[in-house]
Amino acid sequence: MRIFMPFVFALLFLGWLVYRLIIQKDLKANRNDLYTGLFFIVVWVVLYSWLWAS
């Protein structure tokens, strides 16, 4: 079950991104949150690829 948590969080982040882009239209005001979320997604991808390769 824990293996799916990053995917769930990535889907939640994408939902937030779509909400900010289409409904609120204030993504530029939330640029810090966007960069923080993308950073954590990249870190998760690197960790998963490193752990699954070994």
Secondary structure by P-SEA (a helix, b strand, c coil): cccaaaaaaaaaaaaaaaaaaccccccccaaaaaaaaaaaaaaaaaaaaaaaac
